[in-house]
Amino acid sequence: MAQEVNDANFEEVVLQSDKPVLVDFWAEWCGPCRMVAPVVEELSQDYAGKLLVTKVDVDSNPETAMKFGIRNIPTILFFKDGEVVDKHVGAAPKSALATKVDALL
């Protein structure tokens, strides 16, 4: 299950993680975000123990969204060793996101 992160714990959970991290920036009112949510959940199960899958609600956590320049949602950022190493903007099929995850591992 994807872990909710917020402005207060983003650095600790995501940037200090010893595993690669997928961060889904989303909002409740966003249709494409709802389309990609089940894919993100599937990835969290498929890569359990190898990848940390997190979600950031941009409406509740504007500081984190601003810090990473999130202008469109859904935006998925891929982190490794505390750095953004890849990005996907918009809804995407599971295969496209899995390819990006595989490149991190």
C-alpha positions, 0 to 999 in steps of 0.5 A: 500500500502506498504511504501518504507523505506530507510537508512535515515528513517528506525529507525523512521518508523520501529523501532519507530512504535507503530504497528507491522511492516513487512519489505520486503527486495527486489531488482528490479532484483530479480525474487522471490522478484517480486513473493512475492511483490503482496502478501506483497501488499495484506497483507498491505490491509488485515491488514490496521490499524493493521500492518505497511507494508514496503519495503526496496530496498537492492541495494539503502539501503545497510546500513539497509540491512547490519545492519540486516544481509540480505544475501538472498532476498527476506527476510521478517523481522517482528518487534514488539516494535523495535525488530525483532521477526520473519523472513522469507527468500525466496518467501512464500505463503500468508497463511504462511506470514499471520500466522506470522503476526497473531502471532504478533497481 
